[in-house]
Amino acid sequence: MNENEFRIVEQLYGVMIIIIRGFFLQALINTFISEEIMDRAKKIVLSVVVTVEGIVLFVLPVEMTGAWTVISFLTILAVFYFYNKKVMPQIFFVYFLWLNMFFVWYIINVVLSDCLSNWLIVNIDYSKPDALSSFYRNMIINICLEIIFLAASLVAIFFCIKKICRLKRDMSWTEALFLSIYSAVSYCIAYMIAQVMVVPLNEGVFILLDEKRNLRIALPILAILIFVGEMTAIATWQRYRRLKEEDLLLQEQIQEQEFLRKKIEYTEKHEDQIRTLRHDMAGKLMILKSFLENNRYQDARDFLSEMDIELSAGGIRYATGNPITDVVINEAASQAEKLRCFFDCNYSFPDDMTISAMDMAVVMNNLLDNALEAVTAIPEADRIIKISGALKDNFYLIKMENSYDGKIIKAADNSIISKKKALTDSDKHGIGLKSVMDIADKYLGAVDIKTENKMFVVKVMLQNTGN
């Protein structure tokens, strides 16, 4: 084998490295991005585009150090910016994880390749005429082993990540930046090591591993620490999200228990009223009988009118067709009346509804709680709450409208924060709307939020699968 043939093999080596990295990128995207967000075909196309960019830049006859890193980063961000902005934090993190895991291999490979190449060179008999051919042949063996080592390393790394990330979870920009800082720092360390590994001098070449032999041990340890640190950060994030979801589930269970408590109190209160009315009824009938026996018909009419007013005052204001939603809406109406807020309800719970009454109560309660909180911040004359519900085809549509002061507080992930909760418990802000969105997802529905003319409008669509 001559030098020209060896240079061709070197070019193929660079292309193979890029192709293997392209497969690894596609595997990471599959791990963190669900099929519902981007199907497998589109993920493959994206990975192929990034890989082709790398190959083109590699074969160009000009120095393009770092160009693929920048161009591939911009390509991936541009695709998800126009395709689905919500998953940009995930793909941002995936990109830096992809870079970091490659450089974990690179740092270890530098040491292993140096040791192997030294051993292969030492064993060449330079007195033979084919010594140069043997040299190139041994270097090709070294290159092939590097490719095998890269493929095996990335497969092992992928299975470690896959085991840690069993579920595809959402990621906020705060979480993405927190996780990516470690990868970015590791990338910079590896890049600096690559720059000083072999340095041309006026009279020879400076080879770092020849001058600093102890780095043959230190560099692999550094790579392992980078890998362990990255896996620890991902595992910590996964645990944090799992605990956050469990906390949200606990809050929903607490809400369900509160609904049951309210229902019991509400029922007991009305049973007490009925017992009181029954107890008083005998005496009032005697009075009415006395008026009639004495021909005092006008007094009897007046007395009956007073009884009608009393009975109306003790009745249920809004009957929705379900006792649980009756409790939620009538309690909210009572609070609105105390706040001197206009309250209008046009909601009913159909008999053939397959949506759980408890889930519906969670939606109604959270929307009404947020509305009642919002109207307390504005003058009494401007306080308005309207809620309506209607069954259309296979969907039940809920619309909540309430006036507010025109100010919206948002978290880093663009979710709306309750002003009261923002001042008291920042870790649990937005649980109400989050619960509503989770229930909408459960019933294959959606939540739409709009603000206009100081009116906060939330539309919730739930699929009624029974129809």
Disulfide bonds with the S-S distance in Angstrom:
none
